[in-house]
Amino acid sequence: MFADAHKRKFDFVFFWSLDRFSREGALATLTYLNQLESCGVSYKSYTE
């Protein structure tokens, strides 16, 4: 996903909840979300 985000193949990620986006803990999840933002990709959690 991050390789495609870097190539701008999409500009938005929609997921059910943060615990479904990543099960690696809070720090890893925040790191992933920051990576997406740095590639210009927005995100939205349905339940949060």
PyMOL Python script that loads the backbone (N, CA, C, O; Angstrom):
from pymol import cmd

cmd.read_pdbstr("""\
ATOM      1  N   MET A   1       0.821  -1.174   0.000  1.00  0.00           N
ATOM      2  CA  MET A   1       0.000   0.000   0.000  1.00  0.00           C
ATOM      3  C   MET A   1       0.876   1.253   0.000  1.00  0.00           C
ATOM      4  O   MET A   1       0.580   2.222  -0.700  1.00  0.00           O
ATOM      5  N   PHE A   2       1.947   1.233   0.781  1.00  0.00           N
ATOM      6  CA  PHE A   2       2.777   2.430   0.877  1.00  0.00           C
ATOM      7  C   PHE A   2       3.546   2.702  -0.409  1.00  0.00           C
ATOM      8  O   PHE A   2       3.794   3.860  -0.747  1.00  0.00           O
ATOM      9  N   ALA A   3       3.926   1.650  -1.130  1.00  0.00           N
ATOM     10  CA  ALA A   3       4.590   1.846  -2.424  1.00  0.00           C
ATOM     11  C   ALA A   3       3.636   2.522  -3.403  1.00  0.00           C
ATOM     12  O   ALA A   3       4.034   3.429  -4.134  1.00  0.00           O
ATOM     13  N   ASP A   4       2.379   2.081  -3.419  1.00  0.00           N
ATOM     14  CA  ASP A   4       1.382   2.694  -4.304  1.00  0.00           C
ATOM     15  C   ASP A   4       1.027   4.109  -3.852  1.00  0.00           C
ATOM     16  O   ASP A   4       0.766   4.978  -4.684  1.00  0.00           O
ATOM     17  N   ALA A   5       1.016   4.343  -2.548  1.00  0.00           N
ATOM     18  CA  ALA A   5       0.756   5.699  -2.046  1.00  0.00           C
ATOM     19  C   ALA A   5       1.863   6.638  -2.495  1.00  0.00           C
ATOM     20  O   ALA A   5       1.603   7.777  -2.883  1.00  0.00           O
ATOM     21  N   HIS A   6       3.087   6.159  -2.441  1.00  0.00           N
ATOM     22  CA  HIS A   6       4.224   6.981  -2.870  1.00  0.00           C
ATOM     23  C   HIS A   6       4.134   7.320  -4.363  1.00  0.00           C
ATOM     24  O   HIS A   6       4.555   8.395  -4.789  1.00  0.00           O
ATOM     25  N   LYS A   7       3.583   6.395  -5.147  1.00  0.00           N
ATOM     26  CA  LYS A   7       3.420   6.609  -6.591  1.00  0.00           C
ATOM     27  C   LYS A   7       2.143   7.383  -6.913  1.00  0.00           C
ATOM     28  O   LYS A   7       1.838   7.624  -8.081  1.00  0.00           O
ATOM     29  N   ARG A   8       1.391   7.775  -5.867  1.00  0.00           N
ATOM     30  CA  ARG A   8       0.139   8.523  -6.021  1.00  0.00           C
ATOM     31  C   ARG A   8      -0.909   7.756  -6.835  1.00  0.00           C
ATOM     32  O   ARG A   8      -1.637   8.349  -7.631  1.00  0.00           O
ATOM     33  N   LYS A   9      -0.982   6.445  -6.632  1.00  0.00           N
ATOM     34  CA  LYS A   9      -2.001   5.645  -7.310  1.00  0.00           C
ATOM     35  C   LYS A   9      -3.375   5.823  -6.668  1.00  0.00           C
ATOM     36  O   LYS A   9      -4.392   5.455  -7.255  1.00  0.00           O
ATOM     37  N   PHE A  10      -3.400   6.382  -5.472  1.00  0.00           N
ATOM     38  CA  PHE A  10      -4.660   6.703  -4.803  1.00  0.00           C
ATOM     39  C   PHE A  10      -4.400   7.895  -3.893  1.00  0.00           C
ATOM     40  O   PHE A  10      -3.252   8.211  -3.582  1.00  0.00           O
ATOM     41  N   ASP A  11      -5.464   8.547  -3.473  1.00  0.00           N
ATOM     42  CA  ASP A  11      -5.279   9.709  -2.614  1.00  0.00           C
ATOM     43  C   ASP A  11      -6.125   9.672  -1.340  1.00  0.00           C
ATOM     44  O   ASP A  11      -6.189  10.653  -0.599  1.00  0.00           O
ATOM     45  N   PHE A  12      -6.777   8.519  -1.090  1.00  0.00           N
ATOM     46  CA  PHE A  12      -7.623   8.407   0.091  1.00  0.00           C
ATOM     47  C   PHE A  12      -7.688   6.957   0.549  1.00  0.00           C
ATOM     48  O   PHE A  12      -7.813   6.046  -0.269  1.00  0.00           O
ATOM     49  N   VAL A  13      -7.604   6.746   1.868  1.00  0.00           N
ATOM     50  CA  VAL A  13      -7.767   5.420   2.471  1.00  0.00           C
ATOM     51  C   VAL A  13      -8.908   5.516   3.467  1.00  0.00           C
ATOM     52  O   VAL A  13      -8.915   6.391   4.334  1.00  0.00           O
ATOM     53  N   PHE A  14      -9.865   4.623   3.343  1.00  0.00           N
ATOM     54  CA  PHE A  14     -11.020   4.570   4.233  1.00  0.00           C
ATOM     55  C   PHE A  14     -11.003   3.214   4.924  1.00  0.00           C
ATOM     56  O   PHE A  14     -10.990   2.178   4.259  1.00  0.00           O
ATOM     57  N   PHE A  15     -11.004   3.214   6.249  1.00  0.00           N
ATOM     58  CA  PHE A  15     -10.964   1.951   6.983  1.00  0.00           C
ATOM     59  C   PHE A  15     -11.997   1.970   8.097  1.00  0.00           C
ATOM     60  O   PHE A  15     -12.455   3.030   8.522  1.00  0.00           O
ATOM     61  N   TRP A  16     -12.354   0.783   8.560  1.00  0.00           N
ATOM     62  CA  TRP A  16     -13.409   0.630   9.546  1.00  0.00           C
ATOM     63  C   TRP A  16     -13.031   1.292  10.873  1.00  0.00           C
ATOM     64  O   TRP A  16     -13.782   2.115  11.396  1.00  0.00           O
ATOM     65  N   SER A  17     -11.872   0.932  11.412  1.00  0.00           N
ATOM     66  CA  SER A  17     -11.403   1.513  12.667  1.00  0.00           C
ATOM     67  C   SER A  17      -9.887   1.391  12.737  1.00  0.00           C
ATOM     68  O   SER A  17      -9.279   0.608  12.007  1.00  0.00           O
ATOM     69  N   LEU A  18      -9.293   2.169  13.616  1.00  0.00           N
ATOM     70  CA  LEU A  18      -7.839   2.171  13.725  1.00  0.00           C
ATOM     71  C   LEU A  18      -7.287   0.798  14.091  1.00  0.00           C
ATOM     72  O   LEU A  18      -6.208   0.429  13.627  1.00  0.00           O
ATOM     73  N   ASP A  19      -8.006   0.033  14.918  1.00  0.00           N
ATOM     74  CA  ASP A  19      -7.503  -1.290  15.278  1.00  0.00           C
ATOM     75  C   ASP A  19      -7.589  -2.275  14.111  1.00  0.00           C
ATOM     76  O   ASP A  19      -6.946  -3.324  14.152  1.00  0.00           O
ATOM     77  N   ARG A  20      -8.358  -1.963  13.087  1.00  0.00           N
ATOM     78  CA  ARG A  20      -8.398  -2.784  11.872  1.00  0.00           C
ATOM     79  C   ARG A  20      -7.376  -2.316  10.842  1.00  0.00           C
ATOM     80  O   ARG A  20      -6.949  -3.088   9.983  1.00  0.00           O
ATOM     81  N   PHE A  21      -6.993  -1.057  10.934  1.00  0.00           N
ATOM     82  CA  PHE A  21      -5.971  -0.534  10.023  1.00  0.00           C
ATOM     83  C   PHE A  21      -4.623  -1.169  10.323  1.00  0.00           C
ATOM     84  O   PHE A  21      -3.890  -1.547   9.409  1.00  0.00           O
ATOM     85  N   SER A  22      -4.296  -1.287  11.611  1.00  0.00           N
ATOM     86  CA  SER A  22      -3.047  -1.913  12.025  1.00  0.00           C
ATOM     87  C   SER A  22      -3.239  -2.552  13.385  1.00  0.00           C
ATOM     88  O   SER A  22      -3.856  -1.969  14.276  1.00  0.00           O
ATOM     89  N   ARG A  23      -2.715  -3.733  13.535  1.00  0.00           N
ATOM     90  CA  ARG A  23      -2.786  -4.425  14.829  1.00  0.00           C
ATOM     91  C   ARG A  23      -1.417  -4.437  15.504  1.00  0.00           C
ATOM     92  O   ARG A  23      -1.137  -5.297  16.339  1.00  0.00           O
ATOM     93  N   GLU A  24      -0.582  -3.494  15.146  1.00  0.00           N
ATOM     94  CA  GLU A  24       0.782  -3.456  15.656  1.00  0.00           C
ATOM     95  C   GLU A  24       0.958  -2.481  16.812  1.00  0.00           C
ATOM     96  O   GLU A  24       2.083  -2.280  17.272  1.00  0.00           O
ATOM     97  N   GLY A  25      -0.106  -1.880  17.289  1.00  0.00           N
ATOM     98  CA  GLY A  25      -0.020  -0.950  18.404  1.00  0.00           C
ATOM     99  C   GLY A  25      -0.149   0.491  17.962  1.00  0.00           C
ATOM    100  O   GLY A  25      -0.157   0.806  16.772  1.00  0.00           O
ATOM    101  N   ALA A  26      -0.249   1.348  18.945  1.00  0.00           N
ATOM    102  CA  ALA A  26      -0.516   2.768  18.688  1.00  0.00           C
ATOM    103  C   ALA A  26       0.629   3.461  17.959  1.00  0.00           C
ATOM    104  O   ALA A  26       0.392   4.224  17.022  1.00  0.00           O
ATOM    105  N   LEU A  27       1.853   3.209  18.371  1.00  0.00           N
ATOM    106  CA  LEU A  27       2.986   3.893  17.749  1.00  0.00           C
ATOM    107  C   LEU A  27       3.133   3.513  16.276  1.00  0.00           C
ATOM    108  O   LEU A  27       3.355   4.378  15.429  1.00  0.00           O
ATOM    109  N   ALA A  28       3.011   2.242  15.976  1.00  0.00           N
ATOM    110  CA  ALA A  28       3.107   1.801  14.581  1.00  0.00           C
ATOM    111  C   ALA A  28       1.971   2.379  13.750  1.00  0.00           C
ATOM    112  O   ALA A  28       2.189   2.798  12.613  1.00  0.00           O
ATOM    113  N   THR A  29       0.766   2.408  14.297  1.00  0.00           N
ATOM    114  CA  THR A  29      -0.380   2.963  13.577  1.00  0.00           C
ATOM    115  C   THR A  29      -0.162   4.434  13.266  1.00  0.00           C
ATOM    116  O   THR A  29      -0.414   4.874  12.145  1.00  0.00           O
ATOM    117  N   LEU A  30       0.303   5.197  14.244  1.00  0.00           N
ATOM    118  CA  LEU A  30       0.571   6.617  14.008  1.00  0.00           C
ATOM    119  C   LEU A  30       1.684   6.811  12.979  1.00  0.00           C
ATOM    120  O   LEU A  30       1.631   7.738  12.170  1.00  0.00           O
ATOM    121  N   THR A  31       2.674   5.951  13.010  1.00  0.00           N
ATOM    122  CA  THR A  31       3.752   6.021  12.023  1.00  0.00           C
ATOM    123  C   THR A  31       3.211   5.778  10.623  1.00  0.00           C
ATOM    124  O   THR A  31       3.571   6.491   9.687  1.00  0.00           O
ATOM    125  N   TYR A  32       2.348   4.777  10.469  1.00  0.00           N
ATOM    126  CA  TYR A  32       1.749   4.488   9.163  1.00  0.00           C
ATOM    127  C   TYR A  32       0.894   5.649   8.670  1.00  0.00           C
ATOM    128  O   TYR A  32       0.947   6.011   7.495  1.00  0.00           O
ATOM    129  N   LEU A  33       0.111   6.227   9.566  1.00  0.00           N
ATOM    130  CA  LEU A  33      -0.736   7.350   9.166  1.00  0.00           C
ATOM    131  C   LEU A  33       0.105   8.559   8.767  1.00  0.00           C
ATOM    132  O   LEU A  33      -0.242   9.275   7.828  1.00  0.00           O
ATOM    133  N   ASN A  34       1.194   8.784   9.466  1.00  0.00           N
ATOM    134  CA  ASN A  34       2.109   9.862   9.096  1.00  0.00           C
ATOM    135  C   ASN A  34       2.754   9.604   7.744  1.00  0.00           C
ATOM    136  O   ASN A  34       2.947  10.536   6.964  1.00  0.00           O
ATOM    137  N   GLN A  35       3.092   8.348   7.455  1.00  0.00           N
ATOM    138  CA  GLN A  35       3.652   7.998   6.150  1.00  0.00           C
ATOM    139  C   GLN A  35       2.652   8.304   5.040  1.00  0.00           C
ATOM    140  O   GLN A  35       3.020   8.848   3.999  1.00  0.00           O
ATOM    141  N   LEU A  36       1.401   7.956   5.261  1.00  0.00           N
ATOM    142  CA  LEU A  36       0.378   8.239   4.258  1.00  0.00           C
ATOM    143  C   LEU A  36       0.257   9.744   4.033  1.00  0.00           C
ATOM    144  O   LEU A  36       0.209  10.205   2.893  1.00  0.00           O
ATOM    145  N   GLU A  37       0.207  10.502   5.118  1.00  0.00           N
ATOM    146  CA  GLU A  37       0.091  11.953   4.987  1.00  0.00           C
ATOM    147  C   GLU A  37       1.284  12.548   4.243  1.00  0.00           C
ATOM    148  O   GLU A  37       1.121  13.482   3.458  1.00  0.00           O
ATOM    149  N   SER A  38       2.472  12.019   4.481  1.00  0.00           N
ATOM    150  CA  SER A  38       3.655  12.553   3.801  1.00  0.00           C
ATOM    151  C   SER A  38       3.629  12.258   2.309  1.00  0.00           C
ATOM    152  O   SER A  38       4.296  12.936   1.528  1.00  0.00           O
ATOM    153  N   CYS A  39       2.866  11.258   1.913  1.00  0.00           N
ATOM    154  CA  CYS A  39       2.695  10.942   0.489  1.00  0.00           C
ATOM    155  C   CYS A  39       1.516  11.701  -0.117  1.00  0.00           C
ATOM    156  O   CYS A  39       1.243  11.569  -1.310  1.00  0.00           O
ATOM    157  N   GLY A  40       0.821  12.490   0.691  1.00  0.00           N
ATOM    158  CA  GLY A  40      -0.323  13.245   0.198  1.00  0.00           C
ATOM    159  C   GLY A  40      -1.617  12.458   0.197  1.00  0.00           C
ATOM    160  O   GLY A  40      -2.569  12.825  -0.492  1.00  0.00           O
ATOM    161  N   VAL A  41      -1.659  11.374   0.966  1.00  0.00           N
ATOM    162  CA  VAL A  41      -2.853  10.526   1.024  1.00  0.00           C
ATOM    163  C   VAL A  41      -3.628  10.859   2.298  1.00  0.00           C
ATOM    164  O   VAL A  41      -3.065  10.871   3.392  1.00  0.00           O
ATOM    165  N   SER A  42      -4.903  11.123   2.145  1.00  0.00           N
ATOM    166  CA  SER A  42      -5.789  11.368   3.278  1.00  0.00           C
ATOM    167  C   SER A  42      -6.350  10.050   3.777  1.00  0.00           C
ATOM    168  O   SER A  42      -6.303   9.040   3.074  1.00  0.00           O
ATOM    169  N   TYR A  43      -6.878  10.059   4.985  1.00  0.00           N
ATOM    170  CA  TYR A  43      -7.468   8.843   5.524  1.00  0.00           C
ATOM    171  C   TYR A  43      -8.658   9.200   6.396  1.00  0.00           C
ATOM    172  O   TYR A  43      -8.792  10.324   6.881  1.00  0.00           O
ATOM    173  N   LYS A  44      -9.512   8.214   6.578  1.00  0.00           N
ATOM    174  CA  LYS A  44     -10.713   8.386   7.417  1.00  0.00           C
ATOM    175  C   LYS A  44     -11.080   7.055   8.036  1.00  0.00           C
ATOM    176  O   LYS A  44     -11.116   6.026   7.363  1.00  0.00           O
ATOM    177  N   SER A  45     -11.349   7.091   9.317  1.00  0.00           N
ATOM    178  CA  SER A  45     -11.854   5.927  10.023  1.00  0.00           C
ATOM    179  C   SER A  45     -13.365   6.053  10.120  1.00  0.00           C
ATOM    180  O   SER A  45     -13.882   7.108  10.489  1.00  0.00           O
ATOM    181  N   TYR A  46     -14.066   4.996   9.795  1.00  0.00           N
ATOM    182  CA  TYR A  46     -15.524   5.020   9.820  1.00  0.00           C
ATOM    183  C   TYR A  46     -16.059   5.160  11.244  1.00  0.00           C
ATOM    184  O   TYR A  46     -17.045   5.864  11.462  1.00  0.00           O
ATOM    185  N   THR A  47     -15.428   4.503  12.214  1.00  0.00           N
ATOM    186  CA  THR A  47     -15.991   4.464  13.559  1.00  0.00           C
ATOM    187  C   THR A  47     -15.378   5.459  14.523  1.00  0.00           C
ATOM    188  O   THR A  47     -15.936   5.662  15.602  1.00  0.00           O
ATOM    189  N   GLU A  48     -14.268   6.088  14.197  1.00  0.00           N
ATOM    190  CA  GLU A  48     -13.668   7.054  15.098  1.00  0.00           C
ATOM    191  C   GLU A  48     -13.945   8.456  14.634  1.00  0.00           C
ATOM    192  O   GLU A  48     -13.514   9.415  15.274  1.00  0.00           O
TER     193      GLU A  48
END
""", "prot")
cmd.dss("prot")
cmd.show_as("cartoon", "prot")
cmd.util.cbc("prot")
cmd.orient("prot")
